[in-house]
Amino acid sequence: VKASLYEFLRNSELGVVRATQHIGAANLTEELAGHVELPPGTAMLHLTRIGYLDSGVAVELTHSWFRSDYFALVAELKL
C-alpha cells in the first residue's frame, strides 16, 4: 500500500461497500492520555468502525479517539 488503503482494496476487488460505526464516550486510560496530552480520566469520544465487503466479510476495524472539545458530528441522510 503506497498511499490509500481504500484505493488499494478497490483495485484488488476488495473495496469496502458497507460499514457500521459505533460512537460513544469513554474516559482516557493513562496510556491514551499520554498520547493526547490530557489527564487520565478525561472524557473523549471513541469511534469503532467495521467495514465490510459486498460478500459480507469484515475487512476493516478502526478505532478512533476524538477530543470532545474539538469534535462535531455531521450526518447526511438520504431518504
Wavefront OBJ file of the C-alpha trace (Angstrom):
o trace
v 0.000 0.000 0.000
v 1.590 3.263 -1.105
v -0.967 5.989 -0.399
v -4.581 4.946 0.133
v -5.717 1.712 1.737
v -9.194 2.145 0.228
v -7.796 2.638 -3.294
v -5.630 -0.469 -2.864
v -8.632 -2.512 -1.703
v -10.804 -1.277 -4.602
v -8.074 -2.121 -7.127
v -7.803 -5.581 -5.547
v -11.593 -6.005 -5.850
v -11.827 -5.860 -2.063
v -13.491 -2.466 -1.731
v -15.462 -1.694 1.417
v -19.107 -1.273 0.401
v -20.728 -1.014 3.836
v -19.614 -0.046 7.304
v -21.014 0.196 10.797
v -19.799 2.847 13.209
v -20.360 2.966 16.935
v -19.690 6.270 18.696
v -19.651 6.630 22.453
v -17.965 8.379 25.331
v -15.031 6.825 27.155
v -12.589 8.014 29.787
v -8.923 8.060 28.840
v -6.595 5.455 30.239
v -3.149 6.595 31.339
v -1.633 5.226 28.127
v -4.041 7.050 25.805
v -3.871 10.224 27.889
v -0.137 10.378 27.275
v -0.674 10.348 23.502
v -3.083 13.290 23.507
v -1.562 15.225 26.412
v -4.724 15.183 28.518
v -5.177 13.962 32.099
v -6.195 10.322 32.607
v -9.940 10.038 33.104
v -10.716 12.847 30.621
v -13.819 12.056 28.570
v -13.302 11.564 24.853
v -15.429 10.229 22.042
v -14.491 6.749 20.854
v -15.485 5.544 17.395
v -15.285 1.914 16.311
v -15.790 1.257 12.595
v -16.157 -2.127 10.892
v -16.024 -2.157 7.084
v -17.473 -4.993 5.015
v -17.031 -6.373 1.515
v -20.027 -6.913 -0.745
v -19.920 -10.575 0.360
v -20.458 -9.519 3.992
v -16.902 -10.347 5.097
v -15.418 -7.802 7.531
v -12.097 -6.419 6.231
v -11.577 -3.268 8.291
v -11.544 -2.498 12.007
v -10.754 1.047 13.052
v -10.649 2.635 16.500
v -10.572 6.435 16.553
v -10.476 8.799 19.509
v -11.754 12.389 19.382
v -11.397 15.190 21.894
v -14.899 16.209 22.885
v -13.971 19.907 22.737
v -12.892 19.664 19.056
v -15.416 17.196 17.662
v -18.532 17.855 15.602
v -20.678 15.104 14.121
v -22.401 15.722 10.799
v -24.678 13.089 9.289
v -26.334 13.223 5.870
v -29.385 11.040 5.425
v -30.766 10.013 2.041
v -34.420 9.123 2.187
l 1 2 3 4 5 6 7 8 9 10 11 12 13 14 15 16 17 18 19 20 21 22 23 24 25 26 27 28 29 30 31 32 33 34 35 36 37 38 39 40 41 42 43 44 45 46 47 48 49 50 51 52 53 54 55 56 57 58 59 60 61 62 63 64 65 66 67 68 69 70 71 72 73 74 75 76 77 78 79
